[in-house]
């Protein structure tokens, strides 16, 4: 029979069987006279058919009439139903499904969602606020924030944790969603192609679609390497991580303003895994914890009996038993502006109270506290700050830009060597235990 979770988020509805993610489907529809494409198929045609796209139907879930030539698309609820049908056809749904929903859904939207679910192949046995579930499973006592990235906006939920974790409020930051970040990055890549090879990726709908299809890979590569050489229609353009960070900054600043307004003394900001794919997203707040991608499924599995409903009339659960205080131990990372204390290389975090040396060995980048014969760079600690000194003859990169003079490191800085994939990341780590 099996148990699992359906997480409702228009960035991507996700199906979990147990704690394993088996499907993610973005909340996008392309409405044609004779058919409706939803999910990934729609996303891959959204830019080439912009007048037929609807990516608002989950955020604006309602029975409000839509103008459409397709008689299966009377309102946003029809598109949501089509999306759930598509999901059921592309994966083996668990026999019992918990619905994890965002805190900004109104009572009317929740009622409509349950009505749609009842007409779909999904056997829902519980309804839970996603932020409350995640926080209940991890957070120490106190008042904390959960930050989720949606397609058109950011959702910030405040959860009070005592014996129970209880949703206090949920606020949205408009025009601060994944789509807004992608549009900002698209302008960066478009400008780069125009300036460097006199090619405008927006000259045709097909080229624009390719740009948006490839852009997640490019951004991910820039975050790992400090820069990326983007290739489109046999043309290449170089874009640095700093350019993408600068493009993201105005959006991130609005989210940070909301966090500053809602956070209390000692609050930890729990951010969803999606923020790890946004340049600067993992440094949203001074005290931050990045959640695993299956956090909601892990939490629901542990609290299945609390969320499970014995009747078909599901009620929203937004208060759950908190994790025992003596079992809570999370890592809280500080923001980019903070001084770095450790260097993260591969799967190792090296404390830098003593000098650390970067060098080449057998054609590989490496870092060690033992002085090598020919170090490429040296990292030392002075007055609580880490300083990077580059030795002559090495093209060292900091956040995608070549450097020669000594620099102080801040948490989030990425250190690398030109034309080499691996990077060392400067971080600031605080151990938080009950």
C-alpha positions as CSV (number, residue, x, y, z in Angstrom):
1,X,0.0,0.0,0.0
2,X,2.7,2.5,1.0
3,X,2.7,5.9,2.6
4,X,4.0,9.1,1.3
5,X,3.7,12.9,0.9
6,X,2.5,15.3,-1.8
7,X,4.1,18.7,-1.2
8,X,2.2,21.6,-2.8
9,X,4.6,24.2,-4.1
10,X,4.3,25.8,-7.5
11,X,8.1,25.7,-7.9
12,X,7.5,22.0,-8.2
13,X,4.8,19.7,-6.7
14,X,6.8,16.9,-5.2
15,X,5.7,13.3,-4.6
16,X,7.5,11.2,-1.9
17,X,7.2,7.5,-1.3
18,X,8.3,7.2,2.3
19,X,11.1,9.7,2.4
20,X,12.2,9.2,-1.2
21,X,11.3,11.8,-3.8
22,X,10.0,10.1,-6.9
23,X,8.6,13.1,-8.9
24,X,8.8,16.9,-9.1
25,X,6.5,18.7,-11.5
26,X,6.5,22.5,-11.8
27,X,3.3,24.5,-11.6
28,X,3.1,25.6,-15.2
29,X,0.4,25.1,-17.8
30,X,0.4,25.7,-21.6
31,X,-3.2,25.9,-22.7
32,X,-3.9,25.1,-26.3
33,X,-7.4,24.8,-27.9
34,X,-7.4,21.0,-28.0
35,X,-5.0,20.1,-25.1
36,X,-3.5,21.3,-21.8
37,X,0.2,20.7,-21.1
38,X,1.2,20.9,-17.5
39,X,4.4,20.3,-15.5
40,X,7.7,19.8,-17.1
41,X,6.2,19.5,-20.6
42,X,4.6,22.9,-20.2
43,X,7.8,24.4,-18.8
44,X,9.8,23.3,-21.9
45,X,7.3,25.2,-24.1
46,X,6.5,28.2,-21.9
47,X,8.9,30.6,-23.5
48,X,8.0,29.6,-27.1
49,X,4.3,30.0,-26.4
50,X,4.1,32.9,-23.9
51,X,0.5,33.9,-24.6
52,X,-0.7,30.4,-23.8
53,X,1.1,30.1,-20.4
54,X,-0.5,30.1,-17.0
55,X,1.9,29.8,-14.0
56,X,-0.4,31.4,-11.5
57,X,-3.0,28.6,-11.0
58,X,-1.7,27.3,-7.7
59,X,-1.0,30.7,-6.2
60,X,-4.5,32.0,-7.3
61,X,-6.3,28.7,-6.8
62,X,-10.0,29.6,-7.2
63,X,-13.1,29.3,-9.3
64,X,-12.5,32.6,-10.9
65,X,-13.3,32.4,-14.6
66,X,-10.5,32.3,-17.2
67,X,-10.8,33.2,-20.9
68,X,-9.8,30.2,-22.8
69,X,-10.8,28.4,-26.0
70,X,-10.3,25.0,-24.2
71,X,-13.5,23.9,-22.5
72,X,-11.4,22.0,-19.9
73,X,-9.9,25.3,-18.6
74,X,-12.8,27.2,-17.0
75,X,-10.8,28.4,-14.0
76,X,-7.6,28.0,-12.1
77,X,-9.0,24.9,-10.2
78,X,-9.3,23.1,-13.6
79,X,-5.6,23.6,-14.2
80,X,-4.8,22.3,-10.7
81,X,-6.9,19.2,-11.3
82,X,-5.1,18.7,-14.7
83,X,-1.8,19.0,-12.9
84,X,-2.7,16.4,-10.2
85,X,-4.0,14.0,-13.0
86,X,-0.7,14.4,-14.8
87,X,1.3,13.6,-11.7
88,X,-0.8,10.5,-11.0
89,X,-0.1,9.3,-14.6
90,X,3.7,9.7,-14.3
91,X,4.5,8.0,-11.0
92,X,3.1,5.2,-8.8
93,X,1.4,7.1,-6.0
94,X,1.5,5.7,-2.5
95,X,-1.7,4.2,-1.2
96,X,-1.9,6.8,1.6
97,X,-0.8,10.4,0.9
98,X,-0.3,13.3,3.3
99,X,-0.8,16.7,1.8
100,X,1.9,19.2,2.9
101,X,0.6,22.7,2.0
102,X,2.0,26.3,2.3
103,X,0.8,28.5,5.1
104,X,-0.4,31.2,2.7
105,X,-3.3,29.1,1.4
106,X,-6.6,30.6,2.6
107,X,-9.4,28.5,4.1
108,X,-11.3,28.8,0.8
109,X,-8.3,27.6,-1.2
110,X,-7.7,24.6,1.2
111,X,-11.4,23.6,0.8
112,X,-11.1,23.9,-2.9
113,X,-7.9,21.8,-2.9
114,X,-9.5,19.1,-0.9
115,X,-12.4,19.0,-3.3
116,X,-10.0,18.7,-6.3
117,X,-8.1,15.9,-4.4
118,X,-11.3,14.0,-3.8
119,X,-11.9,13.9,-7.6
120,X,-8.4,12.8,-8.3
121,X,-6.6,9.4,-8.0
122,X,-4.8,10.7,-4.9
123,X,-5.9,9.1,-1.6
124,X,-5.3,11.8,0.9
125,X,-5.3,10.9,4.6
126,X,-4.0,14.1,6.2
127,X,-3.3,17.8,5.7
128,X,-0.4,19.5,7.3
129,X,1.3,22.9,7.2
130,X,4.7,22.2,5.5
131,X,6.7,24.8,7.5
132,X,5.3,23.5,10.9
133,X,6.2,20.0,10.0
134,X,9.8,20.9,9.1
135,X,10.4,23.1,12.1
136,X,8.8,20.5,14.6
137,X,11.3,17.9,13.5
138,X,14.5,20.0,14.0
139,X,14.2,23.2,15.9
140,X,15.2,24.0,19.5
141,X,12.9,25.8,21.8
142,X,12.1,29.3,20.7
143,X,10.5,31.2,17.9
144,X,11.9,30.4,14.5
145,X,11.3,31.2,10.8
146,X,10.9,28.9,7.8
147,X,11.6,30.4,4.4
148,X,10.2,28.7,1.3
149,X,10.8,29.7,-2.3
150,X,7.7,29.7,-4.5
151,X,7.3,30.4,-8.2
152,X,6.1,34.0,-7.9
153,X,6.9,34.9,-4.3
154,X,8.7,33.9,-1.1
155,X,6.7,32.5,1.9
156,X,8.0,33.3,5.4
157,X,6.4,31.3,8.2
158,X,6.9,32.0,11.9
159,X,6.7,28.9,14.1
160,X,6.8,28.9,18.0
161,X,8.4,25.9,19.5
162,X,7.8,24.8,23.0
163,X,6.3,21.4,23.8
164,X,4.6,21.8,20.4
165,X,5.6,23.5,17.3
166,X,2.8,25.9,16.3
167,X,2.4,28.1,13.2
168,X,2.2,31.7,14.4
169,X,1.8,33.5,11.1
170,X,2.7,33.3,7.4
171,X,3.7,36.3,5.3
172,X,4.6,36.5,1.6
173,X,7.2,38.6,-0.2
174,X,5.7,39.4,-3.6
175,X,7.8,39.4,-6.7
176,X,10.5,37.4,-4.9
177,X,10.0,34.0,-6.4
178,X,12.0,31.6,-8.5
179,X,10.6,33.2,-11.7
180,X,11.8,36.6,-10.6
181,X,15.4,35.3,-10.0
182,X,15.4,33.5,-13.3
183,X,14.3,36.7,-15.2
184,X,17.1,38.6,-13.4
185,X,19.7,36.0,-14.4
186,X,18.3,35.9,-18.0
187,X,19.1,39.6,-18.3
188,X,22.6,39.0,-17.2
189,X,23.2,36.2,-19.7
190,X,21.5,38.1,-22.5
191,X,23.7,41.2,-21.9
192,X,26.7,39.0,-21.8
193,X,25.9,37.3,-25.2
194,X,25.1,40.7,-26.7
195,X,28.3,42.4,-25.4
196,X,30.7,39.5,-26.0
197,X,29.4,38.0,-29.3
198,X,26.7,40.4,-30.6
199,X,24.1,37.7,-30.2
200,X,20.7,38.4,-28.6
201,X,19.2,35.2,-27.2
202,X,15.8,36.9,-27.0
203,X,15.7,37.5,-30.8
204,X,13.3,34.5,-31.1
205,X,11.0,32.5,-28.9
206,X,13.0,29.3,-29.6
207,X,16.3,30.8,-28.5
208,X,14.7,32.3,-25.4
209,X,13.3,28.9,-24.5
210,X,16.8,27.4,-24.9
211,X,18.2,30.1,-22.7
212,X,15.8,29.4,-19.9
213,X,16.2,25.6,-20.3
214,X,20.0,25.8,-19.9
215,X,20.2,28.6,-17.4
216,X,19.8,26.4,-14.2
217,X,22.9,24.4,-15.3
218,X,24.8,27.6,-16.0
219,X,23.9,29.2,-12.6
220,X,24.8,25.9,-10.8
221,X,28.2,25.8,-12.5
222,X,28.9,29.4,-11.7
223,X,28.1,28.8,-8.0
224,X,30.6,25.9,-8.0
225,X,33.4,27.4,-10.1
226,X,33.0,31.2,-9.6
227,X,32.1,31.7,-13.3
228,X,30.6,29.9,-16.2
229,X,31.2,29.8,-20.0
230,X,27.6,29.7,-21.3
231,X,27.1,28.2,-24.8
232,X,24.0,28.9,-26.9
233,X,23.6,28.3,-30.6
234,X,27.4,27.9,-31.1
235,X,28.1,31.1,-29.3
236,X,29.7,31.4,-25.9
237,X,29.7,34.1,-23.2
238,X,31.4,34.3,-19.8
239,X,29.4,35.3,-16.7
240,X,30.8,35.5,-13.2
241,X,29.2,34.4,-10.0
242,X,29.5,38.0,-8.8
243,X,27.3,39.2,-11.7
244,X,24.6,36.7,-10.8
245,X,24.9,37.7,-7.1
246,X,24.4,41.3,-8.0
247,X,21.4,40.5,-10.1
248,X,19.9,38.5,-7.2
249,X,20.7,41.1,-4.6
250,X,17.6,43.4,-4.9
251,X,15.3,40.4,-4.6
252,X,17.2,39.0,-1.7
253,X,17.2,42.3,0.1
254,X,13.3,42.3,0.2
255,X,13.3,38.8,1.6
256,X,15.9,39.9,4.3
257,X,13.7,42.9,5.2
258,X,10.8,40.5,5.9
259,X,13.1,38.2,8.0
260,X,14.4,41.1,10.0
261,X,10.8,42.2,10.7
262,X,9.7,38.8,11.9
263,X,12.7,37.3,13.6
264,X,13.2,37.4,17.4
265,X,16.2,37.2,19.6
266,X,17.8,33.8,19.1
267,X,15.6,32.9,16.0
268,X,17.1,30.4,13.6
269,X,16.0,30.9,9.9
270,X,15.3,27.5,8.4
271,X,15.5,27.7,4.6
272,X,14.3,25.1,2.1
273,X,16.8,23.3,-0.1
274,X,15.7,25.5,-3.1
275,X,17.6,28.4,-1.7
276,X,20.9,26.5,-2.1
277,X,20.4,27.0,-5.9
278,X,20.1,30.8,-5.6
279,X,23.3,32.8,-5.6
280,X,23.4,34.3,-2.1
281,X,20.3,32.4,-1.0
282,X,22.1,30.3,1.6
283,X,23.2,33.5,3.3
284,X,19.7,35.1,3.8
285,X,20.1,35.7,7.5
286,X,22.6,35.9,10.4
287,X,21.6,32.5,11.8
288,X,20.6,30.1,9.1
289,X,20.1,26.4,8.7
290,X,19.7,24.8,5.3
291,X,17.1,22.1,5.3
292,X,17.5,18.8,3.4
293,X,15.5,18.3,0.2
294,X,13.3,15.7,1.8
295,X,12.8,17.5,5.1
296,X,9.0,17.6,4.9
297,X,8.9,13.8,4.2
298,X,11.2,13.0,7.1
299,X,9.0,15.1,9.4
300,X,5.7,13.6,8.2
301,X,7.1,10.1,8.6
302,X,7.9,10.7,12.2
303,X,4.5,12.3,13.0
304,X,2.3,10.2,10.8
305,X,-0.1,9.3,13.5
306,X,-0.5,13.0,14.6
307,X,-1.4,14.1,11.1
308,X,-3.4,11.1,10.0
309,X,-7.1,11.6,9.9
310,X,-9.6,8.8,10.6
311,X,-12.3,10.5,8.6
312,X,-12.5,11.8,5.1
313,X,-13.0,15.3,6.4
314,X,-9.4,16.4,6.6
315,X,-8.5,19.3,9.0
316,X,-5.3,21.4,8.6
317,X,-2.7,20.4,11.2
318,X,-0.5,23.4,12.1
319,X,0.6,22.3,15.6
320,X,2.8,19.2,16.0
321,X,4.8,17.8,18.9
322,X,8.3,19.3,19.0
323,X,11.4,17.2,18.9
324,X,12.7,16.4,22.4
325,X,15.0,19.2,23.6
326,X,17.8,16.7,24.3
327,X,17.7,15.4,20.7
328,X,18.1,18.8,19.0
329,X,21.5,19.5,17.6
330,X,21.7,21.6,14.4
331,X,24.4,23.5,12.6
332,X,23.7,27.2,12.4
333,X,25.6,29.0,9.7
334,X,26.1,32.8,9.7
335,X,25.6,35.1,6.8
336,X,28.0,36.1,4.0
337,X,29.0,39.3,5.8
338,X,30.3,37.4,8.8
339,X,34.0,36.6,9.2
340,X,35.0,33.1,8.0
341,X,36.2,30.6,10.6
342,X,36.5,27.4,8.5
343,X,37.4,26.3,5.0
344,X,35.1,23.8,3.3
345,X,36.8,21.6,0.7
346,X,34.9,18.6,-0.6
347,X,33.3,16.9,2.4
348,X,35.8,18.4,5.0
349,X,35.5,21.5,7.0
350,X,38.9,22.6,8.3
351,X,39.2,25.0,11.2
352,X,41.7,27.7,10.4
353,X,43.1,28.6,13.8
354,X,46.5,27.5,12.4
355,X,47.8,28.4,8.9
356,X,46.4,26.3,6.1
357,X,48.2,25.8,2.7
358,X,46.7,25.4,-0.7
359,X,48.8,23.4,-3.2
360,X,48.9,21.0,-6.1
361,X,49.6,17.3,-5.7
362,X,49.5,14.8,-8.5
363,X,47.5,17.3,-10.6
364,X,44.9,17.8,-7.8
365,X,43.9,20.8,-5.8
366,X,44.4,20.2,-2.1
367,X,44.6,22.0,1.3
368,X,46.7,21.0,4.4
369,X,48.0,22.4,7.7
370,X,51.4,20.9,6.8
371,X,53.6,23.4,4.9
372,X,54.2,22.0,1.4
373,X,57.4,22.7,-0.6
374,X,55.6,25.0,-3.1
375,X,52.3,26.3,-1.7
376,X,50.0,28.1,-4.2
377,X,48.4,30.1,-1.4
378,X,48.3,30.5,2.4
379,X,45.4,31.1,4.7
380,X,46.1,32.6,8.1
381,X,44.0,33.8,11.0
382,X,44.5,37.3,12.4
383,X,42.3,39.0,15.0
384,X,39.5,36.6,14.3
385,X,39.6,37.0,10.5
386,X,41.0,34.7,7.8
387,X,43.4,36.2,5.3
388,X,44.3,34.7,2.0
389,X,47.8,35.3,0.5
390,X,48.6,34.1,-3.0
391,X,52.0,33.0,-4.0
392,X,53.5,34.3,-7.3
393,X,52.9,32.3,-10.4
394,X,49.4,31.1,-9.6
395,X,46.2,32.5,-11.2
396,X,44.0,32.4,-8.1
397,X,40.3,33.3,-8.2
398,X,38.1,34.7,-5.5
399,X,34.4,34.5,-6.3
400,X,35.3,34.3,-10.0
401,X,37.6,37.3,-10.1
402,X,41.4,36.9,-10.3
403,X,43.3,38.3,-7.3
404,X,47.0,38.9,-6.5
405,X,47.0,41.0,-3.3
406,X,46.2,39.6,0.1
407,X,42.5,39.7,1.0
408,X,40.4,39.1,4.1
409,X,37.8,36.3,3.7
410,X,34.1,36.4,4.5
411,X,31.8,33.5,4.9
412,X,30.6,32.5,1.5
413,X,33.7,33.4,-0.4
414,X,34.8,30.8,-3.0
415,X,38.5,30.3,-3.6
416,X,39.7,28.5,-6.8
417,X,42.3,28.4,-9.5
418,X,41.6,29.6,-13.1
419,X,40.2,26.8,-15.4
420,X,39.9,24.4,-12.5
421,X,36.5,23.1,-11.3
422,X,37.1,22.5,-7.6
423,X,36.7,25.4,-5.1
424,X,37.3,26.0,-1.4
425,X,34.5,27.8,0.4
426,X,35.1,30.0,3.4
427,X,32.3,29.4,6.0
428,X,31.4,30.5,9.5
429,X,30.0,27.6,11.5
430,X,28.3,27.8,14.9
431,X,27.5,24.6,16.7
432,X,24.0,24.8,18.2
433,X,23.1,22.1,20.7
434,X,20.3,21.8,23.2
